[in-house]
Every structure is written in structure tokens, then in C-alpha cells.
Amino acid sequence: MTDVLSETVKYFYVIHGTIPELMPRVAYRRVGREVQYERKIIKCPHCSKRLTDTSLQTRVELYKHPERVRVNCQFYMRCFHCRNEVGINVA
């Protein structure tokens, strides 16, 4: 029997356009519903819960890579629900 090397997968987003708002989750409650509808929601790739918002004109690309491969990201966000890190690059 051969050994199978199981790799865990990490994710990062590449965002083309406006820099996402990196405000705490509590700050979103103060914004009216009409403003929230004009935003694109970026979801956590691990648990598919809300990670952050961007404007509707931005183009968002999601990439995955094995954990053993190092990718330089501009910053990392930690999901409030699953506590996994997601890298974000703004192009």
C-alpha cells in the first residue's frame, strides 16, 4: 500500500479595483440596508460565511494553493466564524 500525502489547502483573493473595507463586523450594523445592497460580498472559502465587502465594480478572483507552497500576500484576514486565514492581494 502506498502512502498518500494529504495536503491542506490555503486560499487567497486577488482584488482588482477598490480596496475592501477592513472594518470589524460590528461596524457593518451601523450602515443602512440600502448601502449594503450596493456592495459585493466576499465570502470565506472555508466556511462560506461573510468575510468582507467591496464595491460592485471590483473584480474578485479566488485562488487556492497547497499549504507547503508559500505565497506572498499583502495582508491576511481571519474569518470570524471558522478562524482560518485568507490572504488578500489588491492589484
DRENTIKE-402651 format. One record per atom (N, C-alpha, C, O): residue number from 1; residue in one letter; atom name; x, y, z. Coordinates in nm, 4 decimals. Atoms other than C-alpha are relative to their C-alpha. Layout:
<rs>
    i  aa  at        xx        yy        zz
  NUM   A  CA         X         Y         Z
...
</rs>
This chain:
<rs>
    i  aa  at        xx        yy        zz
    1   M   N    0.0843   -0.1176    0.0000
    1   M  CA    0.0000    0.0000    0.0000
    1   M   C    0.0890    0.1241    0.0000
    1   M   O    0.1831    0.1336    0.0787
    2   T   N   -0.0807   -0.1210    0.0078
    2   T  CA    0.1399    0.3383   -0.0948
    2   T   C   -0.0550    0.1067    0.0929
    2   T   O   -0.1755    0.1140    0.1166
    3   D   N    0.0416   -0.1099   -0.0869
    3   D  CA    0.1321    0.6368    0.1368
    3   D   C   -0.0470    0.1169   -0.0855
    3   D   O    0.0175    0.1548   -0.1833
    4   V   N    0.0542   -0.1151    0.0718
    4   V  CA   -0.0801    0.9234    0.0178
    4   V   C    0.0274    0.1241    0.0833
    4   V   O   -0.0104    0.1318    0.2002
    5   L   N   -0.0303   -0.1245   -0.0683
    5   L  CA    0.0436    1.2685    0.1076
    5   L   C   -0.1212    0.0921   -0.0109
    5   L   O   -0.1514    0.1436   -0.1186
    6   S   N    0.1179   -0.0873    0.0031
    6   S  CA   -0.2632    1.4680    0.2036
    6   S   C    0.0438    0.1409    0.0362
    6   S   O    0.1029    0.1629    0.1420
    7   E   N   -0.0381   -0.1384   -0.0219
    7   E  CA   -0.2098    1.8412    0.1751
    7   E   C   -0.1231    0.0808    0.0363
    7   E   O   -0.2305    0.0625   -0.0209
    8   T   N    0.1086   -0.0925   -0.0274
    8   T  CA   -0.4244    2.1026    0.3333
    8   T   C    0.0130    0.1164   -0.0975
    8   T   O    0.1227    0.1504   -0.1417
    9   V   N    0.0036   -0.1043    0.1018
    9   V  CA   -0.5271    2.3826    0.1018
    9   V   C   -0.0202    0.1350    0.0656
    9   V   O   -0.0990    0.1481    0.1592
   10   K   N    0.0175   -0.1377   -0.0444
   10   K  CA   -0.4933    2.7564    0.1627
   10   K   C   -0.0531    0.0806   -0.1173
   10   K   O   -0.0373    0.0408   -0.2327
   11   Y   N    0.0629   -0.0821    0.1022
   11   Y  CA   -0.6722    3.0321   -0.0278
   11   Y   C    0.0499    0.1436    0.0084
   11   Y   O    0.0933    0.1901    0.1137
   12   F   N   -0.0197   -0.1441   -0.0005
   12   F  CA   -0.6098    3.3893   -0.1334
   12   F   C   -0.0817    0.0629   -0.1119
   12   F   O   -0.1044    0.0023   -0.2166
   13   Y   N    0.0784   -0.0767    0.0953
   13   Y  CA   -0.8136    3.6517   -0.3158
   13   Y   C    0.0899    0.1021   -0.0671
   13   Y   O    0.1798    0.1573   -0.0036
   14   V   N   -0.0608   -0.1124    0.0714
   14   V  CA   -0.6866    3.8916   -0.5825
   14   V   C   -0.1141    0.0928   -0.0366
   14   V   O   -0.2076    0.0535   -0.1064
   15   I   N    0.1074   -0.0969    0.0186
   15   I  CA   -0.8999    4.2052   -0.5902
   15   I   C    0.0487    0.1084   -0.0946
   15   I   O    0.1490    0.1743   -0.0672
   16   H   N   -0.0329   -0.1030    0.0986
   16   H  CA   -0.8881    4.4356   -0.8940
   16   H   C   -0.1007    0.1131    0.0159
   16   H   O   -0.2186    0.0962   -0.0149
   17   G   N    0.0911   -0.1135   -0.0173
   17   G  CA   -1.0348    4.7752   -0.8136
   17   G   C    0.0153    0.0622    0.1367
   17   G   O    0.1268    0.0844    0.1839
   18   T   N    0.0026   -0.0690   -0.1279
   18   T  CA   -1.1339    4.9343   -0.4857
   18   T   C    0.0511   -0.0902    0.1114
   18   T   O    0.0229   -0.2100    0.1141
   19   I   N   -0.0501    0.0756   -0.1149
   19   I  CA   -0.9572    4.8276   -0.1679
   19   I   C   -0.1172   -0.0331    0.0910
   19   I   O   -0.1985    0.0550    0.1191
   20   P   N    0.1140    0.0346   -0.0861
   20   P  CA   -1.2001    4.6354    0.0566
   20   P   C    0.0064    0.0711    0.1338
   20   P   O    0.1139    0.1047    0.1834
   21   E   N    0.0074   -0.0597   -0.1324
   21   E  CA   -1.3174    4.7883    0.3796
   21   E   C    0.0352   -0.1066    0.1017
   21   E   O   -0.0253   -0.2138    0.1035
   22   L   N   -0.0450    0.0979   -0.0989
   22   L  CA   -1.1415    4.6124    0.6633
   22   L   C   -0.0480    0.0419    0.1386
   22   L   O    0.0291    0.0447    0.2346
   23   M   N    0.0589   -0.0407   -0.1271
   23   M  CA   -1.3755    4.7269    0.9373
   23   M   C   -0.0472   -0.1231    0.0753
   23   M   O   -0.0755   -0.2258    0.0137
   24   P   N    0.0538    0.1133   -0.0759
   24   P  CA   -1.4853    4.4988    1.2197
   24   P   C   -0.1448   -0.0284   -0.0374
   24   P   O   -0.2144    0.0581   -0.0906
   25   R   N    0.1344    0.0434    0.0355
   25   R  CA   -1.8080    4.3077    1.1744
   25   R   C   -0.1064    0.0860    0.0690
   25   R   O   -0.2148    0.1044    0.0138
   26   V   N    0.0967   -0.0797   -0.0746
   26   V  CA   -1.9830    4.5257    1.4357
   26   V   C   -0.0306    0.1301   -0.0735
   26   V   O   -0.1426    0.1804   -0.0649
   27   A   N    0.0196   -0.1270    0.0685
   27   A  CA   -1.9352    4.8384    1.2210
   27   A   C   -0.0992   -0.0114   -0.1145
   27   A   O   -0.1596    0.0892   -0.1516
   28   Y   N    0.0935    0.0175    0.1097
   28   Y  CA   -2.1472    4.6925    0.9397
   28   Y   C   -0.1444    0.0169    0.0456
   28   Y   O   -0.2309    0.0492   -0.0357
   29   R   N    0.1371   -0.0129   -0.0498
   29   R  CA   -2.4559    4.7013    1.1617
   29   R   C   -0.0474    0.1441   -0.0013
   29   R   O   -0.1680    0.1685   -0.0035
   30   R   N    0.0360   -0.1409   -0.0014
   30   R  CA   -2.4486    5.0818    1.1630
   30   R   C   -0.0374    0.0504   -0.1389
   30   R   O   -0.0994    0.1560   -0.1515
   31   V   N    0.0278   -0.0413    0.1378
   31   V  CA   -2.4779    5.1010    0.7841
   31   V   C   -0.1404   -0.0426   -0.0368
   31   V   O   -0.1833   -0.1530   -0.0030
   32   G   N    0.1364    0.0326    0.0390
   32   G  CA   -2.8276    5.1141    0.6380
   32   G   C   -0.0058   -0.1117   -0.1029
   32   G   O    0.0928   -0.1382   -0.1717
   33   R   N    0.0180    0.1107    0.0929
   33   R  CA   -2.9658    4.8266    0.4314
   33   R   C    0.0203    0.0417   -0.1455
   33   R   O    0.0723   -0.0365   -0.2251
   34   E   N   -0.0124   -0.0424    0.1391
   34   E  CA   -2.9733    5.0323    0.1109
   34   E   C    0.1458    0.0110   -0.0431
   34   E   O    0.1768   -0.0084   -0.1606
   35   V   N   -0.1422   -0.0071    0.0326
   35   V  CA   -2.5958    5.0812    0.1281
   35   V   C    0.0581   -0.1405   -0.0117
   35   V   O    0.1452   -0.1634   -0.0956
   36   Q   N   -0.0521    0.1366    0.0048
   36   Q  CA   -2.5305    4.7110    0.1923
   36   Q   C   -0.0363   -0.0695   -0.1307
   36   Q   O    0.0391   -0.1548   -0.1774
   37   Y   N    0.0396    0.0630    0.1256
   37   Y  CA   -2.7200    4.6129   -0.1237
   37   Y   C    0.0869    0.0444   -0.1170
   37   Y   O    0.0906   -0.0236   -0.2195
   38   E   N   -0.0858   -0.0504    0.1064
   38   E  CA   -2.4777    4.8198   -0.3343
   38   E   C    0.1423   -0.0524    0.0116
   38   E   O    0.2334    0.0049   -0.0481
   39   R   N   -0.1335    0.0550   -0.0218
   39   R  CA   -2.1808    4.6064   -0.2266
   39   R   C    0.0067   -0.1451   -0.0424
   39   R   O   -0.0943   -0.2155   -0.0441
   40   K   N   -0.0249    0.1394    0.0330
   40   K  CA   -2.0278    4.2775   -0.3366
   40   K   C    0.0566   -0.0676    0.1244
   40   K   O    0.1527   -0.0186    0.1837
   41   I   N   -0.0426    0.0709   -0.1204
   41   I  CA   -1.9871    4.0283   -0.0529
   41   I   C    0.1080   -0.1011   -0.0376
   41   I   O    0.0894   -0.1819   -0.1285
   42   I   N   -0.1065    0.0987    0.0163
   42   I  CA   -1.6603    3.8336   -0.0366
   42   I   C   -0.0168   -0.1014    0.1118
   42   I   O   -0.0174   -0.0657    0.2296
   43   K   N    0.0248    0.1053   -0.0986
   43   K  CA   -1.7154    3.5006    0.1363
   43   K   C    0.1278   -0.0758    0.0318
   43   K   O    0.2203   -0.0818   -0.0492
   44   C   N   -0.1113    0.0844   -0.0413
   44   C  CA   -1.4729    3.2830    0.3280
   44   C   C   -0.0042   -0.1287   -0.0817
   44   C   O   -0.1090   -0.1930   -0.0874
   45   P   N    0.0020    0.1229    0.0801
   45   P  CA   -1.3693    2.9916    0.1032
   45   P   C   -0.0075   -0.1268    0.0837
   45   P   O   -0.0411   -0.2326    0.0305
   46   H   N    0.0040    0.1177   -0.0862
   46   H  CA   -1.3507    2.7543    0.4015
   46   H   C   -0.1416   -0.0300    0.0487
   46   H   O   -0.1873   -0.1441    0.0417
   47   C   N    0.1324    0.0222   -0.0597
   47   C  CA   -1.6942    2.8051    0.5593
   47   C   C   -0.1124    0.0717   -0.0743
   47   C   O   -0.2289    0.0551   -0.0385
   48   S   N    0.0931   -0.0771    0.0839
   48   S  CA   -1.8684    3.0318    0.3000
   48   S   C   -0.0847    0.1000    0.0789
   48   S   O   -0.1981    0.1294    0.0409
   49   K   N    0.0635   -0.1094   -0.0734
   49   K  CA   -1.9620    3.2929    0.5608
   49   K   C    0.0593    0.1316   -0.0498
   49   K   O    0.1595    0.1309   -0.1213
   50   R   N   -0.0424   -0.1322    0.0463
   50   R  CA   -1.9201    3.6680    0.5011
   50   R   C    0.1363    0.0367    0.0573
   50   R   O    0.1571    0.0302    0.1784
   51   L   N   -0.1337   -0.0397   -0.0424
   51   L  CA   -1.5575    3.7830    0.5134
   51   L   C    0.0134    0.1519   -0.0007
   51   L   O    0.0523    0.2107    0.1002
   52   T   N   -0.0030   -0.1455    0.0116
   52   T  CA   -1.5727    4.1442    0.3896
   52   T   C   -0.0816    0.0420   -0.1213
   52   T   O   -0.1359   -0.0428   -0.1921
   53   D   N    0.0745   -0.0553    0.1120
   53   D  CA   -1.7377    4.3721    0.1317
   53   D   C    0.0925    0.0809   -0.0906
   53   D   O    0.1959    0.1312   -0.0466
   54   T   N   -0.0657   -0.0911    0.0932
   54   T  CA   -1.6181    4.5559   -0.1788
   54   T   C   -0.1083    0.0693   -0.0803
   54   T   O   -0.2268    0.0401   -0.0641
   55   S   N    0.0990   -0.0657    0.0856
   55   S  CA   -1.7854    4.7815   -0.4305
   55   S   C   -0.0395   -0.0944   -0.1133
   55   S   O    0.0289   -0.1935   -0.1387
   56   L   N    0.0510    0.0870    0.1062
   56   L  CA   -1.9850    4.6306   -0.7169
   56   L   C    0.0892   -0.0022   -0.1229
   56   L   O    0.0848   -0.0988   -0.1991
   57   Q   N   -0.0833   -0.0083    0.1194
   57   Q  CA   -1.7316    4.7399   -0.9811
   57   Q   C    0.1293   -0.0805    0.0098
   57   Q   O    0.1992   -0.0946   -0.0905
   58   T   N   -0.1253    0.0733   -0.0152
   58   T  CA   -1.4435    4.5337   -0.8407
   58   T   C   -0.0118   -0.1399   -0.0577
   58   T   O   -0.1194   -0.1998   -0.0590
   59   R   N   -0.0067    0.1378    0.0483
   59   R  CA   -1.3361    4.2053   -0.9942
   59   R   C    0.0802   -0.0792    0.1025
   59   R   O    0.1917   -0.0410    0.1382
   60   V   N   -0.0604    0.0798   -0.1059
   60   V  CA   -1.2522    3.9369   -0.7390
   60   V   C    0.0314   -0.1390   -0.0545
   60   V   O   -0.0547   -0.2037   -0.1141
   61   E   N   -0.0418    0.1328    0.0439
   61   E  CA   -1.0558    3.6196   -0.8170
   61   E   C    0.0482   -0.0783    0.1211
   61   E   O    0.1208   -0.0251    0.2051
   62   L   N   -0.0394    0.0868   -0.1103
   62   L  CA   -1.0080    3.3295   -0.5763
   62   L   C    0.0965   -0.1048   -0.0511
   62   L   O    0.0692   -0.1702   -0.1518
   63   Y   N   -0.0986    0.1007    0.0349
   63   Y  CA   -0.7003    3.1070   -0.5946
   63   Y   C    0.0243   -0.0891    0.1205
   63   Y   O    0.0145   -0.0445    0.2349
   64   K   N   -0.0374    0.0899   -0.1090
   64   K  CA   -0.6069    2.8018   -0.3912
   64   K   C    0.1374   -0.0566   -0.0297
   64   K   O    0.1775   -0.0701   -0.1453
   65   H   N   -0.1341    0.0564    0.0132
   65   H  CA   -0.2643    2.6560   -0.3276
   65   H   C    0.0250   -0.0923    0.1178
   65   H   O   -0.0373   -0.0768    0.2228
   66   P   N   -0.0328    0.0886   -0.1130
   66   P  CA   -0.1159    2.3791   -0.1127
   66   P   C    0.0673    0.0786    0.1121
   66   P   O    0.1324    0.1803    0.0879
   67   E   N   -0.0539   -0.0706   -0.1152
   67   E  CA   -0.0112    2.4805    0.2354
   67   E   C    0.1523    0.0058   -0.0017
   67   E   O    0.2111    0.1003    0.0510
   68   R   N   -0.1473    0.0017    0.0014
   68   R  CA    0.3526    2.3853    0.1729
   68   R   C    0.0587    0.1031   -0.0958
   68   R   O    0.1774    0.1341   -0.0860
   69   V   N   -0.0454   -0.1034    0.0926
   69   V  CA    0.3765    2.6462   -0.1085
   69   V   C   -0.0254    0.1361    0.0638
   69   V   O   -0.1365    0.1654    0.1081
   70   R   N    0.0131   -0.1314   -0.0636
   70   R  CA    0.4420    2.9963    0.0231
   70   R   C   -0.0371    0.1039   -0.1054
   70   R   O    0.0287    0.1152   -0.2088
   71   V   N    0.0457   -0.1068    0.0880
   71   V  CA    0.2524    3.2831   -0.1426
   71   V   C    0.0061    0.1305    0.0780
   71   V   O   -0.0444    0.1388    0.1900
   72   N   N   -0.0086   -0.1299   -0.0670
   72   N  CA    0.3291    3.6456   -0.0567
   72   N   C   -0.1272    0.0791   -0.0261
   72   N   O   -0.1556    0.1166   -0.1399
   73   C   N    0.1220   -0.0799    0.0082
   73   C  CA    0.0039    3.8297    0.0137
   73   C   C    0.0234    0.1332    0.0696
   73   C   O    0.1084    0.1443    0.1580
   74   Q   N   -0.0159   -0.1321   -0.0611
   74   Q  CA   -0.0331    4.1963    0.1035
   74   Q   C   -0.0475    0.0003    0.1446
   74   Q   O    0.0154    0.0620    0.2305
   75   F   N    0.0459    0.0147   -0.1383
   75   F  CA   -0.2362    4.1140    0.4135
   75   F   C   -0.0894   -0.1220    0.0093
   75   F   O   -0.1353   -0.1752   -0.0917
   76   Y   N    0.0823    0.1179   -0.0270
   76   Y  CA   -0.4318    3.8311    0.5715
   76   Y   C   -0.1185    0.0412    0.0858
   76   Y   O   -0.1067    0.1263    0.1740
   77   M   N    0.1188   -0.0204   -0.0823
   77   M  CA   -0.7833    3.8311    0.7126
   77   M   C   -0.0364   -0.1325    0.0648
   77   M   O   -0.0276   -0.2379    0.0020
   78   R   N    0.0439    0.1190   -0.0716
   78   R  CA   -0.9038    3.5856    0.9730
   78   R   C   -0.1525    0.0003    0.0040
   78   R   O   -0.2142    0.1006    0.0398
   79   C   N    0.1456    0.0127    0.0013
   79   C  CA   -1.2615    3.4612    0.9391
   79   C   C   -0.0522    0.0003    0.1437
   79   C   O    0.0077   -0.0605    0.2324
   80   F   N    0.0581   -0.0066   -0.1342
   80   F  CA   -1.4833    3.5368    1.2389
   80   F   C   -0.0623   -0.1330    0.0416
   80   F   O   -0.0715   -0.1623    0.1608
   81   H   N    0.0729    0.1222   -0.0311
   81   H  CA   -1.6611    3.2014    1.2151
   81   H   C    0.0918   -0.1215    0.0145
   81   H   O    0.0848   -0.1925    0.1149
   82   C   N   -0.0819    0.1220   -0.0029
   82   C  CA   -1.4009    2.9331    1.1327
   82   C   C    0.1442    0.0264    0.0429
   82   C   O    0.2200   -0.0685    0.0631
   83   R   N   -0.1340   -0.0394   -0.0454
   83   R  CA   -1.0829    3.1256    1.2353
   83   R   C    0.1128   -0.0390   -0.0962
   83   R   O    0.2284   -0.0456   -0.0546
   84   N   N   -0.1027    0.0271    0.0995
   84   N  CA   -0.8981    3.0339    0.9132
   84   N   C    0.0448    0.1307   -0.0646
   84   N   O   -0.0333    0.2251   -0.0763
   85   E   N   -0.0532   -0.1195    0.0641
   85   E  CA   -0.6732    3.2886    0.7427
   85   E   C   -0.0179   -0.0081   -0.1502
   85   E   O   -0.0031   -0.1141   -0.2109
   86   V   N    0.0144   -0.0117    0.1440
   86   V  CA   -0.7381    3.4081    0.3889
   86   V   C    0.0870    0.1176   -0.0425
   86   V   O    0.0738    0.2273    0.0117
   87   G   N   -0.0879   -0.1065    0.0490
   87   G  CA   -0.4746    3.6099    0.2010
   87   G   C   -0.0739    0.0887   -0.0995
   87   G   O   -0.1630    0.0428   -0.1710
   88   I   N    0.0623   -0.0947    0.0922
   88   I  CA   -0.5723    3.9223    0.0056
   88   I   C    0.1102    0.0823   -0.0658
   88   I   O    0.1954    0.1405    0.0014
   89   N   N   -0.0872   -0.0848    0.0803
   89   N  CA   -0.3788    4.0928   -0.2749
   89   N   C   -0.0872    0.0991   -0.0742
   89   N   O   -0.1884    0.0612   -0.1332
   90   V   N    0.0726   -0.1029    0.0728
   90   V  CA   -0.5001    4.4218   -0.4195
   90   V   C    0.0838    0.0377   -0.1203
   90   V   O    0.1965    0.0851   -0.1063
   91   A   N   -0.0757   -0.0275    0.1231
   91   A  CA   -0.3967    4.4654   -0.7829
   91   A   C   -0.0397    0.1334   -0.0579
   91   A   O    0.0132    0.1739   -0.1615
</rs>
